[in-house]
């Protein structure tokens, strides 16, 4: 199976990439994350993905960073509420990934968001299935969470930047 894998960050790429590769999938990456704020944070995460993609010999597409895409999708009222904000953000990124996967002839799309125990897997799976039907390409769901902790350790050992928030400015927490 040829999968276009949406990549949210380097640490979250480690386990899904290995698992998909071990299962015989041909994987390409798509680093589309207009939600990440500020631009310096985006760059730090981008560098982590680039480092791993070189190491893994993974072809990754890097669309231009456009934070405005995020604000076009989310209105100020929704931004205040986590479930609505996250659902819109995930839909934005998965839709763009599905569209690109269909355009490039992949058989499926997926996301590294599925490795995080902090994400709502039921909702991510629902969004993926809905976009799959709308775009006409399979959504590949796998519960990658069992590999989260080990991937974080590997990222630390490899010197890959590990962020402290999901990426959007609404989720930023002051450093202590």
N, C-alpha and C positions, 0 to 999 in steps of 0.2 A: 504494500500500500504506500502511495506517495502522499505525505502529509506536509502541509504548510503549518508550522508551529508558531503561533503567536508567542513572543518572548517578552515577559515583563521586566526581567532583570537577570543578571548572571547567575546568582545563587539558585534561582528557581529553574534555570535551564538544566542544571547538572543532572538531576535524577530523571526527569522526563526524557531527556535526550538519550541517556543510557538505556532506559527501559524500552523506548521505542526502537532504538537501534538493535537491541538484543532480540526484539520480537520480529526483526526483519524488515522494518519500515524504512523507506527512503525518506529522509527528513530534510526540509529546508526551513529556514527561520524567517520571521517577519517581526521586526522590532518597531511596533507602532504604539506609542504611548504619549499622546498629547496631554494626558492628565498630569504628567509629572511636572512638578514645580519645586523650586525655580529652575531656570535653564541650566544652572551649574549642577543641580541634582541630576537632571536628565543626562548631562555629559558624563558624570561619574558612573551612572548605570550603563550608559552606552559603552564606555571603555571596558567595563567588566564583560559585557556581552561580546564585544569585539575580541577581547583576549581569549575567551573560551571558544569562540567560533574558529579562531585560528588553530587553537589546540585540538579541537574536535574535527577540524576540516569540514566545518558546517557552513554552507552557503546561506548567508543572511542578507535580506533586503532591509535597508534602512531608509524608509520614507523621511522626507524632511520634517523636522520638528516644527509643529504648528500648534502652540498652546491654545490658539483661538478655536480650533476644532472642538476642544473640550468645552469651552464656554458657549459655543453655538449649540451644543447638545444639552447642556444643563442650565436651567434658569435659577436665579438666586434663591427662590423658595425651596427648590429641590436640593440645592447645595447644602442646606442646613440639616438635612435628614439623611442619615447613613443609608438605610435600605434603598431609598429612591435614587440617591446620588450614585451609589455603587452599581445599581442595576443599569442605569443610563450609561455609566462609564464602561462597564463590561460590554454592553450591547454595542456601543460605538466601536470599541477595539475589535470585538469578535466579528462584527459585520464587515469592517474594513478587511480583516484577515480572510473571511469567507469570500468576499468579492475578488480579492487578489488571488486566492487559491483557484477559484473558478476560472478567472482570466488566464492564469498560467497553466491550467490543465491538471491540477492536482486532483486526487480522488477524495481527499478529506482535509479538514482543518481541525486544529486543536489549540490548546493554550497551556502555558506553564503556570497560569493562575491556579490550575488544578493541583498543584503540589502544596499549596499553602493551607495550613489548618485554620487560618484566619479568614478564609473566604467561604461564602455560602455555596457549597457544592450543588445542592439541590437547585438553587437559582441559576448558577452557572450552566448546569446541565440543561435546564429548561430554556435558557436564552440560546444556548448553542443549538438545541433541537429546533427552536423556532426559526432562527436564522438559516439553519440548514434547509428547512422546508421553503423558506422565502427565496433563497439564492439558488437552491438546487444543487447542493454539494453536501456530502456527509460530514457530520460533526463527530469526531472521535473523542469519546469520553473514556477516561481512565482515572481512577482515584490514585493519584501519585503521592498522596499525603504520607504514606509509610516511609518515603525517602526524604522527607523534608529535613529532619534533624541531621542526618548524615550529610546531606547536600550543604547545609549551613557550615558544618565542620570542614568539609572539603573546600568550600569557598574561602573560609578563613585561612586554611592551610596554604591555599594557592594565592592568597593576597587579593582576592576579588572583593570589591566593595560590597558590604552588606548594609542595606539601608534600615532605618528605624521607623519608617512609615510607608504607607501604601504608595504614596507619590503625589497625590493631589494636595493642594495647599490647605484644604479643609481638614485633612487628616494629620497635618504636621503637629508634632508635639514639641514643646520647648525642651531642649537638652538640659539634663540635670547635672 
